[in-house]
Amino acid sequence: MNDNQISGEIIDACIKIHKALGPGLLESVYESVLAYELRKRGLEVDVQVTIPVRYEGITLEVGFRADIIVNNFLIVELKSVENILPVHKKQLLTYLRLSDKRVGLLINFNTELMKDGITRVVN
């Protein structure tokens, strides 16, 4: 699968979940349900993946965690917040750079329409 196909599956799964559960739940709930739904669709899903920081030739395990990585390719950062802030996009972009990944999706489940809560970020 290419990045557009993977993104499409993730977005479709998020819309399905949002229709079933609605907004207002904790991020951890959406994370668990999304991981389940993506695995059901045959995708490889890793949850709460540590992203190390490399600095001056050393690697530091400092607690950065990507919510979900799909097919070892695309990072999904989940939110359940009133508004996505610029710092949320920067956070995902930093995760993409540190993990040497190209594409990420920032998903905010706390929206009336799921399509309004999806942002694609490219490194």
WOCOR-V142746 format. One line per field, one symbol per residue. psi: psi as a letter, one per 20 degrees, with the letter a starting at -180 (. if undefined). A space follows every 50 residues. Layout:
psi=???
This chain:
psi=qrhhgggggggggggggghghrrirqhhghggggggghhhjjqpppqlpp oqpppljqppnjjpppgpppkkgppooqqmrgqpqhhgghggggggghjl qhqqpopoilqgphhijppppp.
